[in-house]
Amino acid sequence: MTTTSDRMLRALAAFSRHAALECGASVDRAVKAALLDTLAVALGALTHPAAVAARRYARHAIVAQGATIWGTGECVTAEAAALVNGVPLRAYDYNDLYIGKSGGHPSDMIPGLMALAQWRGIDGQGLIGAIALGYEVAVALFDGLRLRNGGLDYPNIVAIACTCAAARMLDLSEEQAADALAITVIPHSASLEVESNDLNRRGDLTMWKRFNGSDAVRQSVYACLLAEAGAEGAVRPFEGKYGFLARLELAEEDREALLRRLDPAQPLSAVERVTYKLWPVGSRGQSAIQAALEARRRIPDPARIAGIRVRADEGVYDHLVSQRADPWHPVSRETADHSLPCIVAMALLDGRVDTGTFDKERVMRPDVRTLLNDRLVVEPAAELGGGAAAGFLARVEVTLDTGEVIVGEAGPPPGHRLKPFSDADFEEKLRVNVEPVMGAQRTRDILEAVRALDAAASIQPLCALLGAGAKGVEAP
């Protein structure tokens, strides 16, 4: 057992090694739901430019035995697979979310854990338990740490959680897990600069937003493999003078509360507390889409729209309006799906929102520009407060050319904890996103493989289904 005076390191290493992985039926269901959601989102985004770039990079790491690149079937190192399969998961702001004092996407760790499980021959139940463990650590850290205090982005938390899960999957000792955690947090730091909203040379948000989470998970895999090989990390990576927690100004009582959360005796249940998204837009746009689509169903012709008034939670307004360079004139997918005015306009015009909604050619259409620039106003609304817990609420009021006002009411969107997905909802999200890429039969086979994962002796058959033959993906 490690003797370092770093209490946080000791607690995380002990949790990694000793947490009970026996998952009850509800946790087993929740992990499978997270897997289905992850595959739906990632496989549906294999043609995204960031995913294409990631595959080009990963081909430097081709090996005879390793992990599958989703969509092509090529075999690469586990580290490369963690990166390349994780990038499309973040392509469309479409995967899961948890918000406490900080917020982020725990499912970023799933491609990395699957890569390790495939490479090392871990069975399905071992993967399920590791994912549940990783979510437990991630949610505890999201609840306990304010990353913005140190200018840090959420992948720092996902990386720590993934390291705990991967260390357990690799059967690392407590001392090795501590070294892996130290190697994770000291050499690598995901800066919040990726969320600065500065535009690049193309006038777009940075592509690195799509790499940030998977790069952190790749570092977790790398750290665990180094520790397994005998590499040692810093002695006090969390509570040392220049350690991770020193950057966050964490009060002693908050530190103690977080340490209590990391009790290996507690049952794993945090994976049941995340939220999901029905539409490929960040969480702060989901309620607005729901309200816009509710109104649209009662509008006979969008050409009759004379005016639109959007009232939104102040946090939604800040994130999707006031922080943006010019939300009324988006010039790309990234600037469009981060613009509340554009999100509402597209939902009202098209009567749907999908992964093609914010293509550049569509958001530059004259009817979109007319609606955005001449007929749409957005206002912050204190009465719609409540933030993430309430569902980032927004209300949409549409005035027709007759003077009639049609209202899409504010409410928690599908996938939120107040309006959770059913098993059928997860299956439908998989079908909608994966059938166009993999075909109907293979999509059904993927669904059945995930459903039966707890009884699988290996995840290799599932990974084979994720491999070669994806429509629109370049051949190896």
Phi, psi and omega in degrees: 000137182298144181250009180301150177278003178280100185296322181294320177297315179299316183295316180294317179296319179294320179296316179302316186281325194245352179301139180285125185265004179291112184261131173288178185299320183290322178289319176303315178298317183294321178294317179297323176297317178298321177296314179299316180297317179300314181292322177301313184289312185291314182293330178285353183239021185295339180265001178300142181307324179294322179292322177297315179297320180296320179294322176302316180294315186296337181291352171285348187242030178296135179222165179286322179229123182189235182228154187278136166281121181295130178100336181237335180083359177295151182253123182228174177298158179299323179297314180295321179294323177301320180287305191294324180278342178275334183300310180295340177298331180256010186296321189240022182050050195237354183267185192293174184208142167224135179232121170239237171291331170235167180223154179181194191240093183300330184292351174307331183283343188297315178301323178294317179292324176294322179298315178296317181298319179295313184296318185265004176072032178287141181281173184298319180294326177296321177293316179301314180297320180296318179297316179299319178296315180299317178297323180299315180292316182300313182295320177300318181287323175298322178290329190259343188238136173261094185296329181298335177301332180249011181067030185253150178262165187300331181302339176299319179289316180299323179295316178299314181296318180295322178298317177299316181291317181293322178300320178292318180299323180275001179061039176290149174291169178299321179294318178294321177298319178298317178296319179299318178296319179295320178292331178291312193269336183277308183285341190233131181216121179271113184279148176288354178303335179296340178256020184291342184072007172295143181263146181275191185295341177269003185075027185238165171289156186294137174296337183298340173305331182275345179259338194302314181289315183289329175295320177296320179293320175303319179296327177295314178300313178303315181297318180293321180290325174296314181296322177299326181278355177109002178289145180246146180259184177300152186287318183232071186290336181261311188253009175289172184305322180245023184285177185303315184286338179297334180282346189254358179051051184278120179296152184300320180294326177289324177296316179296320179296320179293320178298323178293327179295331184271055181261114183299343181282344183284146177289150178280124182212353188298332180299341178280354188252008178274164176249162182231173185233133175277331184241148185281066180215152178306160187302330183285352177256355188293314181295323178296320177297314180303315180294318180295317180292325176298316177294318184300326181297341181252010178256118185293328182206121182298343176293344180271001179288120179261335181194152180225132175237120179250126175244129190222151169318138184300327177293324176295313180300317181297315186286324188249002177228293190291331179280346188272148184298314180200079186293346178271355180225061179296146184238005183199173175302314185296318179286335179285312184279001170251019179241115180299318178301318181290321179303313181291317181300315181294320179297320181289320181288315187269339183072015178197165172221123179217187187290348176262353186303320188257021172304145185306317183298327182283318183285345178269003182297148179301322181293327176293314181296321179297314180296316182295313192271337186245341192228001189237130174234149178233135182227142171288145184227108181299328182290347178258023180291182182122344174058217184298322184299327180270343180109020180049067193289149173210147179238140181238123178246121183246124175260126179272171181294347176273353185095350178294139178251124178248130188244131166260113188285154176284139177191160177298137184277166175303139181095342175289158181297336177277350180212064192291154173294145168271171175303321180295327179294318177296318180295322179291323177296320175298313182298311184299321186269330188261327180305317179296339184261316187251349183089161187293315184294315181293326177298317176296322179295321177298316179301314181293324179295322178290318179303322184263014189297325183296338179259002185280132178286342181205153175267006181303316179300320177297314181296326177297323178293335182273359191273232194295156170100009180291132182296133177083357180263135182300144176289151178301000000 
